[in-house]
C-alpha cells in the first residue's frame, strides 16, 4: 500500500488561544479517525525560502507550504478522501501526491 503526502497550503494562524485549542481538537479527532493510515502526523512549517537557479526569494511563492502529513492508502482516491475530511480544508488547500520509493 503506497504512502501519500498531504501538503497544506494557505490557511492562517488562530486568532486566539481558544480558537487554537478548538482547531487542535479537530485536528486530533481527524488523526484518530484515520487510525493506522497515519504514517506521520507531520508538522506545521515556518517561513520558507524558494531556491532557484536565479537565486533565493523569501516569500515561499504564490501558495506557500504551511505543513504536511503522510498517510497510507490503497490508492490516490483513498488519500483524497482522507484529505477531504481534514479540518485544514476549511482554511486552505491540500495537495495530495503519492510518495515514490526510489532504490538507491
Helices and strands as residue ranges (DSSP letters): E 3-10, H 17-34, G 35-37, E 38-44, E 50-52, E 55-57, E 65-72, H 76-85, G 87-90, E 92-98
